[in-house]
Amino acid sequence: MGTEEVIDLTTTPATFDTASTKHIPTTIPKHSTGHTDEKTLEDGEFPSGEEGPSSTLQDQVIELYPPDHPRGWFSLIATFCSNFIVFGYNYSWGLFQQQYLDDTYADQVTSFSLSFVGSLGMATLFLLGPFIGLMVKRTGIRIPITVGGILIFLGLFLASYANAPWQLYLTHGLLFGMGASLSFFSTIHLPTQWFEKRIGLATGIALAGSGIGGLVMDQIVHAMISSIGYRWALRVVSFISLAMIFTAAATAKERPLKLRWSDRIRNILDLSLLRNSRFSTLAIMGLITTFGYMAPFFFLPSYSTFIGLDASTGATLTSVMSAVNAIGRIVTGWAADRVGRLNTLFLCTFVAGLSCMVIWPFAKSLGVLIVFVLFYGFTGGGFISLFPVVAKLFIPVKDLSNAMGILFFSQAFGNLFGPAILGALLDQTAPNTSYVPGQMFCGAATIVGALIILGIKFSMEKKPFAKL
């Protein structure tokens, strides 16, 4: 395609090369106007009487690429690679957790204390979101992605030399979490920024990197722990992570949107976004739902051995859940484009919670556990991929990076304490260990999140089967 030139339209007219600007569209997309012409809201529009964030700036966006431009598909590679490592590794954390709990630190940790290692990584990832957005505003996306890749590499590589549990909190937890946050938040907004007509499908494909990463990582990690030990497994994974994140940095490109000079410097933690009641309610939904979301991934390997299956079967089941998770992200993204984003998000979240409460507690055999893995993996994938897509219903495209930071910031607390609560409930039931209290907790948190989504929908449209 050649080098793409971004013209700063805020300079004085005398400095323009008019021939170089002929290709630049001068029209503003309908969804950026901030007004509602129909009963059903379009992306970035706000209902009558409700104030949208920075709405006075919306007519100042100049579009350098049209929506659904072919360059957007190339940028999906960056989001895919980032998710492959950030969440693919986290989905395989349960294998390391089992290794540490049963062998390496068996006399030094409990399920509760060890679960905080994986939770700390996830929480750090989401807590730093708004601040990563600030860095992206100042430096562009490639520098944060690259720095993130280096930190992920260091976190995993140094973890392979850890000799005490507290060192895992610094390496597996904080260092990996900081790197993951830099890589994830520099790319998560790219699908919603580039696409409109196929936004659900594009987002699903990009975020399917998480499930595919989990599938690959589970198999690699289990095989390496069994053959060369967990320390070398961590070292190999650290180099794989570095290669994937550098690939993300090489392929990442934002859809250029220029603002007038007076609006360039904005507070990235723009809490005015929360004045939109539906957006703020969506953030609350994410906070509650994530108390239950990651726990099944973290505890599936240990639960498998608890019911009498061998460790390799547990690793395989985790891989299957990750694979189905990837498929779920793509299929639910496709469905969201056809039956509505809120409708699909509600259904996915509700079924995921229900499966934790009515299938997982009765999974005492391999067959029933596979049923749970399929249901939860598929619908849980929908929750993750549809979250940013739904946000675009309420937030204009130029605020999406900021919005993603706020939304995922709200999820940090659930990711930090959710798995730890399940671990604490396990410890409380010892010596007659029971997973049922934790399973009920995970399911209840997820179902409450689904009901919140239902409330958002009915606040916008009273008809239960309306496409929304």
C-alpha positions, 0 to 999 in steps of 0.5 A, a space after each residue: 500500500 505504501 507509506 501512509 501519511 497522516 496530515 496534521 490538519 491543525 496547522 495553518 492553511 499556508 503550510 498545507 500541500 493541498 495535493 497531498 490531502 485530496 484523498 482525505 475524506 471530509 465527511 463525518 460518520 453518522 455515528 459521531 454526531 452525538 444525536 439520535 435519529 431513530 429509536 434504536 441507538 447507533 454506535 456512539 449515540 446518546 439517548 435523549 436527555 443523557 449527556 455523552 462524554 465530551 460530546 462537544 468535541 465529536 464534530 472535530 474528528 477528521 477521518 483519515 481512513 473510512 470504517 471497515 478499511 482493509 488495513 483494519 484486518 491486518 491490525 487484528 493480528 496485533 490484538 490476536 498475538 497480544 491476547 494469545 500471550 496475555 490470556 493464553 498464559 493466564 489460562 495455563 496458570 492452573 498447571 503451574 499452580 498445581 505444580 507449586 501446590 502439590 510439589 514445589 512449595 507444598 509445605 509453604 502455601 495454601 490454595 488461598 495464598 497461592 491463588 493470589 499469584 495468578 490473581 495478582 497478575 490479572 489484577 495488575 493487568 487491569 488496574 494499569 489500564 487507564 495509565 497505559 492509555 495515557 502512554 498510548 496517547 503520548 507515544 503511540 501504540 508500538 512503544 508500549 507493546 514492545 516494553 510490555 513484551 520485554 516485561 512479560 519475558 523478564 517476569 516469566 524468565 525470572 520466575 524460573 529461578 524463584 526459590 520462595 513463594 514471595 518471589 512468585 508474587 513479584 515475577 509471575 504476578 507484578 512483573 508479568 501483570 505490568 507487561 501484560 497490561 502494556 501489551 493488552 491495552 495498547 491493542 484491545 481497542 483496535 477492532 472496535 476502532 477499525 470496524 463498524 459493519 462487522 465489528 462483532 466478528 472482527 472483535 471475536 476473531 482478534 480476541 480468539 487469540 486468548 482461547 487459542 493461546 490457552 489451547 497451545 500454552 496448556 499443551 506446551 506447558 504440560 508437556 514441558 513440565 513432565 519432560 524438562 521440568 517447570 523451570 525450563 517450561 517457564 523459560 521456553 514460554 518466556 521466549 515464545 511470549 517475546 516473539 508473539 508480542 514483538 509480532 504484535 508491535 510490528 503489525 499494530 496500527 491505529 486508525 488515525 483520527 486527528 483532533 483540533 489542537 485544543 483537544 489533543 491533551 485530555 485526561 486519559 482517566 476521563 471520568 466524564 465518561 461515567 456520566 453516561 449511566 449505561 456505560 457506568 452500569 456496564 463497568 459495574 457489570 464487569 466488576 461483579 462478573 469477573 469475581 467468577 470468570 477466571 476461577 474455573 480456568 485456574 482451578 480446573 486442573 486441580 479439580 480434575 485430580 480431585 475427582 480422580 482424573 490424572 494430571 494429563 487429563 486435567 491439562 487436556 480439559 483446560 486446553 479444550 476449554 481454551 479452544 472452545 473459548 476461542 470458537 465462542 468468541 468468534 461465533 458470538 461475535 458473528 451472532 452479535 452482528 445479527 441478533 444484537 450485542 446486548 442480547 448476545 452478551 446477556 445470553 452468554 453471561 447467563 448460561 456461563 453462570 448457570 453452568 457453574 451452578 447446575 453442571 460443575 457441582 455434579 461433574 464427578 466423572 469425565 463425561 459430565 466435566 466435559 459437558 461443563 467445559 464445553 458450556 462454560 468455555 463457549 459462553 465465557 468466550 462470548 463475555 470477553 469478546 462482546 464487552 468492548 463491542 457493547 461499550 461502543 454502543 455508548 461511547 464514540 470511537 475517539 474515546 474507546 481507548 479511554 473507555 476500555 481503560 475504565 471498563 477493564 480497570 473495574 474488572 481488576 478487583 474481581 480478577 484479584 479476589 475472585 479466584 482467591 475467594 474460591 481458594 479460601 472456600 476450599 481451605 475452609 472445607 478441609 479436610 473434607 474438601 468441597 468445591 461446591 461453595 466456590 462453584 456456587 459463588 462463581 455462578 452467582 457472580 456471573 448471573 448477577 452480571 447477566 441480570 445487569 446487562 438485561 437491565 441495560 437493555 430494557 432501559 433502552 428498549 422495552 420489547 424483550 426480543 428487540 435487536 439490541 
